[in-house]
Amino acid sequence: LAEVNNTFGERHNYLVHHPDLAPILPGEALVARKVFHVSPFFPVGGEYRFRFEGRGAVHAVAIDLWDGGVRQLSTRLSGRAEPLDGRAMAKWLLRHPFMTLGVIARIHWQALRLAVRRARFHRKPAPPLEETT
């Protein structure tokens, strides 16, 4: 389940799976049609291609946005799996107290850079009726 949030406080889930529900193997690309508005610089359309990898406690996911046969955006997230308990949460919050603010600042910085370059602007449509696709 890939949860996507936008800066408008909305959320959408993409249930990423094989049609026959076979296990997802490392490096396999799984496709989901993009139905949710995330950025004013990309229209709602195209498809996400997800690739999951994991070795031991280290896991990663690459998410690419493709439209018209052209890759429009590439992202990658990775991290180490750790037990989640009160102590681990407190440790994380003490180490990264301003992470969310930093992410929001970087999103707006990139948006400003795109606006200065006169990137095409797409108005926000209504969110999809279904919360999960």
N, C-alpha and C positions, 0 to 999 in steps of 0.2 A: 504494500500500500504506500503510494507516494503522495504525501500531503503537500499541496502548493498553497501558499498564502500570498496575497498581494498587499500593497500599501493602502488599500481602501478598507482593510479589516475583513476581507472576504477570504474564504477558503474553499478549495476543491480537492477531492481525492481521486487519484488515478489507481485503479486496481490493475496492477501490471502482472500478467500471467500468460502462460501458454494456453492456446485454445483447449488442449486436452488436459490441462492442469498438471503437466509433467514438471518435475523439479527444474528450477532455474540453475543452469550451470554457469560457472565463472566465465565471463567474457561474452556470453550470448547477448544479442541485441533483441530487446522486446519493444514493441511499438505501441503507442497510445495516441489517438487523435487528440490534438489540442482543442479544448472546448472552453477554456477559462482565460479571462483577461488578466494578464500579469503586468505588462508594461505598456505604456502609451506609445512605445516605439516599435512594437510588434503587433500585427493584427491577430485576432483570434482565428487561427487556421494553421494548417500544416500538421506536423506530427512530432511527438517526442520519441526519441530512441534512448532507451535505458540500457545500460550495461552495468552489471553488478559483479564485484570481485571480492574475494575474501580469503585471507590466509591466516589461520589461527585467530588471534584476537583483533587483527587489523582488517577493516572492511572499507570498501569504496564503492561509489556509484558515479558513473558518468552519465550526464543527461544532455543530449544534443537536440536542438530544435531544427527541424528540416522543413522547408517549404519550397515547392516547385522544383524538387531535386537538388536544392542548394542548402548547405548547412548555414543557418542564420546565427546560431549561438551554441557555444560549447561550455558546459559547466562540469565540475567534478567536486565531489565531497568525499572526505575520508576521515576515518577516526578509529580509535581503539575501543573495543568493547570492554566495559568495566561493570562490575556489579553496581546497581543503583540503590543506594540507601541514604539515610539522612546525612551520614558523615561524608559520603561522596558528593552529595548535592552541595553541602556547605563548603567543601573544599573547592568545588568548581566555581561557586559564586564568588568566593574570595579571590580566586585566581583570575576570573574573567568578569568583573562586576559591570563593565561597560560594553560588553560584546554587542548587545542588541543596538545600543546607540551608535556604535561604530559601523555596524552593518547598514543601518538606516542612513548614516552620513555618507557612506560609500555609494549607496544606491542613488542618493540625490546628487552627489558629485558626478557620477557617470551620466545621469539624466541631464545635468547642466551641460556637460561636454557634448552630448548628442544634440541638445537644443542649439548650442552655439554653431554646430556644424549643419544646422537646419535639417536634421533627420525628420522623416515624415512622422507626423503625430496622428495616432489613432484614438478616437474617443472611446471611453469605457462603455461597452454594451451591458445589457442586463446579464447577471450571472446565469449559468445553466440551471435548469429546473432541478436536475438531479445533483445531489452532493457528491456522488461517487459514480465514475464512469469507467 
